[in-house]
Amino acid sequence: MRRPTAAAIFVVLAIGFSACRPPLHVGTLQLGSRLNGVNTIATHTTRFKPDDRIFAAALTDQTGSSTITARWSYNGQMVSEEARKVSYKGPGVTAFEFKSASAFPVGDYKVEILVDSQPGASRDFRVE
């Protein structure tokens, strides 16, 4: 019978430990019209024009793995949702862009960030 090599044991342990990472926690939710080079918001705002680009950045404050979802609503109705499976060693940033085929209608909006389908953070904003 062959004995497992050290490399094989290391691979099995690494896979096992990465699968056991704790869920992420959103410490900050940023909203704005432009991202910088590290995917955080460069231009913060909660007031947009109909032709602006709209971004949300969920900043997580610890090591972990989760599915982070951005749920966008207009006047109380969900209009868009995007989910990403992410894994970070230490703090991380997950950025989302709210897209519209044409100009955004004037009104009240909300972005909700879910972590593994659980509420993580939310922010109200307006298009004027």
C-alpha positions as protocol buffer text, in pm:
chain_id: "A"
residue {
  index: 1
  type: MET
  ca { x: 0 y: 0 z: 0 }
}
residue {
  index: 2
  type: ARG
  ca { x: 137 y: 345 z: -97 }
}
residue {
  index: 3
  type: ARG
  ca { x: 171 y: 613 z: 167 }
}
residue {
  index: 4
  type: PRO
  ca { x: 44 y: 962 z: 76 }
}
residue {
  index: 5
  type: THR
  ca { x: 314 y: 1211 z: -4 }
}
residue {
  index: 6
  type: ALA
  ca { x: 355 y: 1533 z: 189 }
}
residue {
  index: 7
  type: ALA
  ca { x: 242 y: 1732 z: -118 }
}
residue {
  index: 8
  type: ALA
  ca { x: -80 y: 1531 z: -147 }
}
residue {
  index: 9
  type: ILE
  ca { x: -155 y: 1580 z: 222 }
}
residue {
  index: 10
  type: PHE
  ca { x: -89 y: 1954 z: 190 }
}
residue {
  index: 11
  type: VAL
  ca { x: -329 y: 1984 z: -106 }
}
residue {
  index: 12
  type: VAL
  ca { x: -606 y: 1800 z: 81 }
}
residue {
  index: 13
  type: LEU
  ca { x: -556 y: 2018 z: 391 }
}
residue {
  index: 14
  type: ALA
  ca { x: -545 y: 2341 z: 188 }
}
residue {
  index: 15
  type: ILE
  ca { x: -872 y: 2254 z: 13 }
}
residue {
  index: 16
  type: GLY
  ca { x: -1031 y: 2161 z: 345 }
}
residue {
  index: 17
  type: PHE
  ca { x: -921 y: 2482 z: 518 }
}
residue {
  index: 18
  type: SER
  ca { x: -1026 y: 2708 z: 231 }
}
residue {
  index: 19
  type: ALA
  ca { x: -1371 y: 2549 z: 231 }
}
residue {
  index: 20
  type: CYS
  ca { x: -1399 y: 2621 z: 605 }
}
residue {
  index: 21
  type: ARG
  ca { x: -1343 y: 2995 z: 586 }
}
residue {
  index: 22
  type: PRO
  ca { x: -1594 y: 3192 z: 792 }
}
residue {
  index: 23
  type: PRO
  ca { x: -1862 y: 3401 z: 618 }
}
residue {
  index: 24
  type: LEU
  ca { x: -1772 y: 3756 z: 530 }
}
residue {
  index: 25
  type: HIS
  ca { x: -1908 y: 4061 z: 713 }
}
residue {
  index: 26
  type: VAL
  ca { x: -1982 y: 4390 z: 535 }
}
residue {
  index: 27
  type: GLY
  ca { x: -1829 y: 4668 z: 744 }
}
residue {
  index: 28
  type: THR
  ca { x: -1898 y: 4953 z: 501 }
}
residue {
  index: 29
  type: LEU
  ca { x: -2122 y: 5008 z: 200 }
}
residue {
  index: 30
  type: GLN
  ca { x: -2007 y: 5285 z: -33 }
}
residue {
  index: 31
  type: LEU
  ca { x: -2218 y: 5438 z: -309 }
}
residue {
  index: 32
  type: GLY
  ca { x: -2107 y: 5670 z: -586 }
}
residue {
  index: 33
  type: SER
  ca { x: -2052 y: 5748 z: -949 }
}
residue {
  index: 34
  type: ARG
  ca { x: -1694 y: 5632 z: -1002 }
}
residue {
  index: 35
  type: LEU
  ca { x: -1462 y: 5354 z: -883 }
}
residue {
  index: 36
  type: ASN
  ca { x: -1093 y: 5396 z: -811 }
}
residue {
  index: 37
  type: GLY
  ca { x: -818 y: 5143 z: -887 }
}
residue {
  index: 38
  type: VAL
  ca { x: -896 y: 4917 z: -589 }
}
residue {
  index: 39
  type: ASN
  ca { x: -1274 y: 4904 z: -658 }
}
residue {
  index: 40
  type: THR
  ca { x: -1372 y: 5135 z: -373 }
}
residue {
  index: 41
  type: ILE
  ca { x: -1580 y: 5442 z: -454 }
}
residue {
  index: 42
  type: ALA
  ca { x: -1376 y: 5738 z: -577 }
}
residue {
  index: 43
  type: THR
  ca { x: -1668 y: 5984 z: -594 }
}
residue {
  index: 44
  type: HIS
  ca { x: -1915 y: 5930 z: -307 }
}
residue {
  index: 45
  type: THR
  ca { x: -2275 y: 6044 z: -346 }
}
residue {
  index: 46
  type: THR
  ca { x: -2636 y: 5943 z: -288 }
}
residue {
  index: 47
  type: ARG
  ca { x: -2772 y: 6188 z: -551 }
}
residue {
  index: 48
  type: PHE
  ca { x: -2738 y: 6098 z: -917 }
}
residue {
  index: 49
  type: LYS
  ca { x: -2841 y: 6235 z: -1254 }
}
residue {
  index: 50
  type: PRO
  ca { x: -3034 y: 6010 z: -1496 }
}
residue {
  index: 51
  type: ASP
  ca { x: -2724 y: 5952 z: -1714 }
}
residue {
  index: 52
  type: ASP
  ca { x: -2474 y: 5891 z: -1429 }
}
residue {
  index: 53
  type: ARG
  ca { x: -2303 y: 5561 z: -1366 }
}
residue {
  index: 54
  type: ILE
  ca { x: -2402 y: 5414 z: -1028 }
}
residue {
  index: 55
  type: PHE
  ca { x: -2170 y: 5189 z: -828 }
}
residue {
  index: 56
  type: ALA
  ca { x: -2189 y: 5019 z: -489 }
}
residue {
  index: 57
  type: ALA
  ca { x: -1881 y: 4882 z: -311 }
}
residue {
  index: 58
  type: ALA
  ca { x: -1921 y: 4637 z: -23 }
}
residue {
  index: 59
  type: LEU
  ca { x: -1613 y: 4650 z: 200 }
}
residue {
  index: 60
  type: THR
  ca { x: -1559 y: 4337 z: 406 }
}
residue {
  index: 61
  type: ASP
  ca { x: -1338 y: 4358 z: 710 }
}
residue {
  index: 62
  type: GLN
  ca { x: -1206 y: 4006 z: 763 }
}
residue {
  index: 63
  type: THR
  ca { x: -1092 y: 3685 z: 598 }
}
residue {
  index: 64
  type: GLY
  ca { x: -1374 y: 3469 z: 468 }
}
residue {
  index: 65
  type: SER
  ca { x: -1576 y: 3330 z: 179 }
}
residue {
  index: 66
  type: SER
  ca { x: -1935 y: 3415 z: 89 }
}
residue {
  index: 67
  type: THR
  ca { x: -2177 y: 3492 z: -189 }
}
residue {
  index: 68
  type: ILE
  ca { x: -2231 y: 3868 z: -193 }
}
residue {
  index: 69
  type: THR
  ca { x: -2542 y: 3993 z: -370 }
}
residue {
  index: 70
  type: ALA
  ca { x: -2638 y: 4346 z: -472 }
}
residue {
  index: 71
  type: ARG
  ca { x: -3014 y: 4394 z: -497 }
}
residue {
  index: 72
  type: TRP
  ca { x: -3124 y: 4722 z: -658 }
}
residue {
  index: 73
  type: SER
  ca { x: -3477 y: 4863 z: -610 }
}
residue {
  index: 74
  type: TYR
  ca { x: -3665 y: 5154 z: -769 }
}
residue {
  index: 75
  type: ASN
  ca { x: -3967 y: 5298 z: -586 }
}
residue {
  index: 76
  type: GLY
  ca { x: -3988 y: 4984 z: -372 }
}
residue {
  index: 77
  type: GLN
  ca { x: -3968 y: 4731 z: -659 }
}
residue {
  index: 78
  type: MET
  ca { x: -3662 y: 4514 z: -717 }
}
residue {
  index: 79
  type: VAL
  ca { x: -3527 y: 4588 z: -1065 }
}
residue {
  index: 80
  type: SER
  ca { x: -3187 y: 4419 z: -1067 }
}
residue {
  index: 81
  type: GLU
  ca { x: -2985 y: 4164 z: -873 }
}
residue {
  index: 82
  type: GLU
  ca { x: -2630 y: 4037 z: -915 }
}
residue {
  index: 83
  type: ALA
  ca { x: -2446 y: 3779 z: -702 }
}
residue {
  index: 84
  type: ARG
  ca { x: -2076 y: 3700 z: -678 }
}
residue {
  index: 85
  type: LYS
  ca { x: -1901 y: 3420 z: -493 }
}
residue {
  index: 86
  type: VAL
  ca { x: -1591 y: 3575 z: -334 }
}
residue {
  index: 87
  type: SER
  ca { x: -1312 y: 3471 z: -101 }
}
residue {
  index: 88
  type: TYR
  ca { x: -1071 y: 3714 z: 67 }
}
residue {
  index: 89
  type: LYS
  ca { x: -766 y: 3675 z: 287 }
}
residue {
  index: 90
  type: GLY
  ca { x: -808 y: 3984 z: 504 }
}
residue {
  index: 91
  type: PRO
  ca { x: -1023 y: 4285 z: 411 }
}
residue {
  index: 92
  type: GLY
  ca { x: -1175 y: 4289 z: 63 }
}
residue {
  index: 93
  type: VAL
  ca { x: -1394 y: 4492 z: -172 }
}
residue {
  index: 94
  type: THR
  ca { x: -1672 y: 4368 z: -397 }
}
residue {
  index: 95
  type: ALA
  ca { x: -1797 y: 4631 z: -642 }
}
residue {
  index: 96
  type: PHE
  ca { x: -2123 y: 4627 z: -837 }
}
residue {
  index: 97
  type: GLU
  ca { x: -2255 y: 4855 z: -1111 }
}
residue {
  index: 98
  type: PHE
  ca { x: -2626 y: 4933 z: -1142 }
}
residue {
  index: 99
  type: LYS
  ca { x: -2697 y: 4943 z: -1514 }
}
residue {
  index: 100
  type: SER
  ca { x: -2985 y: 5079 z: -1717 }
}
residue {
  index: 101
  type: ALA
  ca { x: -3049 y: 5032 z: -2089 }
}
residue {
  index: 102
  type: SER
  ca { x: -3131 y: 5402 z: -2107 }
}
residue {
  index: 103
  type: ALA
  ca { x: -3128 y: 5690 z: -1859 }
}
residue {
  index: 104
  type: PHE
  ca { x: -3235 y: 5611 z: -1503 }
}
residue {
  index: 105
  type: PRO
  ca { x: -3587 y: 5734 z: -1422 }
}
residue {
  index: 106
  type: VAL
  ca { x: -3609 y: 6009 z: -1162 }
}
residue {
  index: 107
  type: GLY
  ca { x: -3707 y: 5868 z: -824 }
}
residue {
  index: 108
  type: ASP
  ca { x: -3605 y: 5690 z: -507 }
}
residue {
  index: 109
  type: TYR
  ca { x: -3376 y: 5388 z: -517 }
}
residue {
  index: 110
  type: LYS
  ca { x: -3216 y: 5148 z: -275 }
}
residue {
  index: 111
  type: VAL
  ca { x: -2927 y: 4904 z: -290 }
}
residue {
  index: 112
  type: GLU
  ca { x: -2923 y: 4612 z: -49 }
}
residue {
  index: 113
  type: ILE
  ca { x: -2616 y: 4396 z: 3 }
}
residue {
  index: 114
  type: LEU
  ca { x: -2680 y: 4037 z: 106 }
}
residue {
  index: 115
  type: VAL
  ca { x: -2413 y: 3804 z: 241 }
}
residue {
  index: 116
  type: ASP
  ca { x: -2505 y: 3440 z: 188 }
}
residue {
  index: 117
  type: SER
  ca { x: -2869 y: 3552 z: 140 }
}
residue {
  index: 118
  type: GLN
  ca { x: -2869 y: 3740 z: 474 }
}
residue {
  index: 119
  type: PRO
  ca { x: -2896 y: 4122 z: 502 }
}
residue {
  index: 120
  type: GLY
  ca { x: -2553 y: 4283 z: 521 }
}
residue {
  index: 121
  type: ALA
  ca { x: -2604 y: 4655 z: 451 }
}
residue {
  index: 122
  type: SER
  ca { x: -2829 y: 4890 z: 256 }
}
residue {
  index: 123
  type: ARG
  ca { x: -2827 y: 5245 z: 129 }
}
residue {
  index: 124
  type: ASP
  ca { x: -3101 y: 5469 z: -8 }
}
residue {
  index: 125
  type: PHE
  ca { x: -3025 y: 5703 z: -299 }
}
residue {
  index: 126
  type: ARG
  ca { x: -3204 y: 5927 z: -542 }
}
residue {
  index: 127
  type: VAL
  ca { x: -3193 y: 6007 z: -913 }
}
residue {
  index: 128
  type: GLU
  ca { x: -3292 y: 6371 z: -976 }
}
